[in-house]
């Protein structure tokens, strides 16, 4: 089984590239903190090379920026190539299959944050906490009545088994 799950921060601004066949990809490094501290009380980090292809690469370059924390799932892959001097180089990297946003999207230059579902912006002049049109405009709070007792859906169930609650394991 070859499965990798990482949470870390991207070390530099991702740059979308394309292959000769016009397939988008992005190579990036993820700084992942180790779970322990050294003798001086400092946390060490591992810098893990990663690569993402197609739509995942486009998402990363569109929404992930230098220093952003995110999670990824993928697998480890190794490859090799000969450099111009004829020396064989080996590369181990994580092939990123899916990403998980762990921070809210960045605000734009005017201080507005795009909606999570990429729908068109709502009225930008009104703060997001005031955008719900279903709320009453006055600030008077009313105490809500206690809900009436609802019948159990199992109350009138006829069954052929004689089981008491004491016999149930939960």
CORTA-V129889 format. One line per field, one symbol per residue. ss: DSSP state (a for helix, b for strand, c for the rest). phi: phi as a letter, one per 30 degrees, with the letter a starting at -180 (. if undefined). burial: # if it has 24 or more other C-alpha atoms within 12 Angstrom, else .. Layout:
# CORTA-V129889
ss->???
phi->???
burial->???
This chain:
# CORTA-V129889
ss->cccbbbbbbbccccccbbcccccbbbbbbbbbbbbbbcccccbbbbbbbbbbbaaaaaaaaaacccccbbbbbbbbbbbbbbcccccbbbbbbbbbbbbbbcccccbcccccbccccccccccccccaaaccccccccccccccccccccccccccccccccccaaaccc
phi->.bbbbbbacddaddbdbbddcicdabcaccdcdddbcdddicdcbcccdbbbbhddddddddccbeidcacbbabdbbbbacdediddccbcbcddcabbdcbddddddciccdddchdeededdceddcddddddddcdccdddddddcdddcdcdcbcccbcdddddb
burial->....#######..###........########...............#######.######.###..#######.#................########....#.................................................................
